[in-house]
Amino acid sequence: MENQQQQPVMPPVDNFLSRMDAASNPPAPVEPEKKKMSKGMLIGIIVGVVAVVGIVATFIILSTSGKPKATPTVTTSYSPEPEIDPEVEERNALRADDLKVLGEAVKKYQAVEESEGQLPGSDLSEWDNLIAYYTPDGVVKDGATGEPYVMGAVCKFGQDCVDISALTWEENAHQIYVLYNADCKGTTKENVIVSSTRLRRAAIFAIVEGEQFICATN
């Protein structure tokens, strides 16, 4: 009996094609399912953010609390002087030139070789001597009443040897004030004196009736 040759068994066509397709096109990996954020976790995040904001706000408040607060600058001005009586105006007109004699005396003093063009010192006695030696009559007089003037104070412009705003005719009549490095400007408390760039310039002034001023320079 002859051995019959065994024929290879062919797999079913459909199964073979399926395996070949699977080999060449492997299935896409399955992504893990995203976990949903729990309600507790969400609340925790919100609380954390609020806490951070609170810390930052507290730091800003503490860092600025020690700094001085800016305040607006307040300026004041003098009230307008009351209307001056005509008789007072007439007397003040006679006084207008009272201090010119002292301004001229300062020029004479500066012209002396020993003075070297300088102003007298701030000591009142030096000005008393200047009046005595360099004015025609050795005195500065009130043109309306003839009463002599006396030296009140002498200093540089900007120093506080005299508070012009506090001067009154009742308290400071016939007192002469001198400010170095200054010049005359007006006749009222707020503008009688201004600064001068001339180092050997002096403003010589006195208060008169009606709280007005007379002023002269060298």
C-alpha positions in Angstrom: 0.0 0.0 0.0 1.5 3.2 -1.1 1.9 6.0 1.4 -0.2 8.8 0.3 1.7 12.1 0.4 0.2 14.4 3.0 -0.9 17.7 1.5 -0.2 20.9 3.6 -3.3 22.3 5.1 -3.9 25.9 4.1 -5.4 28.2 6.7 -8.6 29.7 5.8 -8.1 32.7 3.6 -10.2 35.0 5.8 -8.2 34.2 9.0 -4.9 34.7 7.2 -5.8 38.1 5.9 -7.1 39.1 9.3 -3.8 38.3 10.9 -1.7 40.0 8.2 -3.8 43.2 8.6 -3.4 43.1 12.4 0.4 42.7 12.1 0.7 45.7 9.7 -1.8 47.9 11.5 -1.5 47.3 15.2 -4.3 48.8 17.2 -3.8 52.3 18.6 -2.9 52.3 22.3 -5.8 53.0 24.5 -5.4 56.3 26.4 -5.9 56.1 30.1 -9.2 57.6 31.2 -8.7 61.2 32.5 -9.5 61.5 36.1 -12.0 64.2 36.9 -10.9 66.8 39.4 -12.7 66.2 42.6 -14.7 68.9 44.3 -12.5 68.8 47.4 -9.3 69.4 45.3 -11.0 72.3 43.5 -11.9 73.9 46.8 -8.4 73.4 48.0 -6.9 75.2 45.0 -9.3 78.2 45.4 -8.4 78.5 49.1 -4.7 78.4 48.3 -5.0 81.2 45.7 -7.0 83.3 48.1 -4.4 82.8 50.8 -1.5 83.8 48.5 -3.4 87.0 47.5 -4.0 87.8 51.1 -0.3 87.4 52.0 0.8 89.7 49.1 -1.8 92.3 50.0 -0.6 92.3 53.6 3.0 92.7 52.6 2.1 95.7 50.4 0.2 97.3 53.3 3.0 96.8 55.8 5.7 98.0 53.4 3.9 101.2 52.7 2.4 102.0 56.1 5.7 103.3 57.4 6.3 105.8 54.6 5.2 109.4 55.3 2.1 110.4 53.5 2.4 113.3 51.0 0.6 116.4 52.2 -0.4 119.3 50.1 1.7 122.4 50.4 -0.2 125.2 52.0 0.8 128.8 51.3 -0.4 131.9 52.9 -0.4 135.6 52.0 -0.9 138.7 54.0 -4.3 140.4 54.0 -4.6 143.6 52.0 -3.6 146.6 54.2 -6.5 148.8 55.3 -6.9 152.1 53.6 -4.5 154.6 55.0 -5.7 157.9 56.4 -4.8 160.9 54.2 -2.9 162.5 57.0 -0.9 159.3 57.5 -0.1 159.2 53.8 1.1 162.8 54.0 3.5 162.0 56.9 4.8 158.9 55.2 5.5 160.9 52.0 7.7 163.1 54.1 9.5 160.0 55.4 10.0 158.5 52.0 13.6 159.8 51.7 14.6 159.3 55.4 16.9 156.4 54.7 18.5 157.6 51.6 21.0 159.5 53.7 22.1 156.2 55.2 22.4 154.6 51.7 24.7 157.5 50.7 26.7 157.1 53.9 27.3 153.4 53.1 28.7 154.4 49.7 31.0 156.9 51.3 32.2 154.2 53.7 32.8 151.7 50.9 34.8 154.4 49.0 37.4 154.7 51.8 40.5 152.8 50.9 40.7 150.9 54.1 37.1 149.5 53.6 38.1 147.9 50.3 34.5 148.3 49.0 33.1 146.1 51.8 29.9 146.7 53.8 30.2 147.5 57.5 30.0 144.4 59.8 26.8 143.1 61.3 27.7 144.5 64.7 25.2 147.4 65.4 28.0 149.5 66.8 29.7 149.6 63.4 26.5 151.0 61.9 26.1 153.5 64.7 29.6 154.7 63.9 28.8 154.9 60.2 25.8 157.1 61.0 27.8 159.3 63.3 30.7 159.8 60.8 29.2 159.6 57.3 25.8 161.2 57.5 25.6 165.1 57.2 24.1 165.6 60.7 25.5 162.4 62.3 21.9 161.1 62.7 19.0 159.8 60.6 15.8 161.6 61.4 12.1 161.1 60.8 11.2 163.6 58.1 7.7 164.1 59.5 8.4 164.4 63.2 12.2 164.9 63.5 12.6 161.9 65.8 15.9 160.0 65.3 16.1 156.5 64.1 18.1 153.8 65.8 19.6 150.5 64.5 17.4 147.5 65.0 19.1 144.5 63.4 21.7 143.7 60.7 22.2 140.3 59.0 22.4 138.6 55.6 19.3 138.0 53.5 17.7 134.7 54.5 18.8 134.8 58.1 16.3 135.2 60.8 17.6 138.3 62.6 14.4 140.1 61.8 10.9 138.8 61.1 9.5 141.4 58.7 5.9 140.0 59.0 6.0 140.7 62.8 7.1 144.3 62.6 4.5 147.0 63.6 4.6 150.7 63.7 3.5 150.6 67.4 6.4 148.3 68.4 9.1 149.0 65.9 8.8 152.7 64.9 12.1 154.4 64.0 14.1 151.2 64.0 16.4 150.6 61.0 17.0 147.1 59.7 19.7 146.1 57.2 19.8 142.9 55.1 23.0 142.2 53.2 22.8 140.7 49.7 19.3 142.2 49.3 17.5 144.9 47.4 14.4 147.1 47.9 11.3 146.2 46.0 8.0 147.4 47.5 6.5 149.1 50.5 4.5 146.2 52.1 5.4 143.4 54.3 5.3 140.7 51.7 7.4 142.5 49.1 9.6 145.1 50.8 12.8 143.1 50.3 14.1 140.8 47.6 17.3 138.8 47.3 20.2 140.4 45.3 23.1 138.7 43.6 25.3 141.7 44.4 27.4 140.7 47.4 28.1 144.2 48.5 24.5 145.3 48.2 22.4 146.1 51.3 18.7 146.9 51.7 18.1 149.4 54.5 14.4 149.6 55.6 12.1 150.8 58.3 8.4 150.5 59.0 6.2 153.6 58.9 2.6 154.3 59.8 -0.1 152.2 58.2 2.2 149.1 58.4 4.1 150.4 55.2 7.8 150.4 54.7 10.5 152.8 53.4 13.6 151.3 51.9 16.9 152.5 50.5 20.1 150.8 49.1 23.7 151.7 48.7 
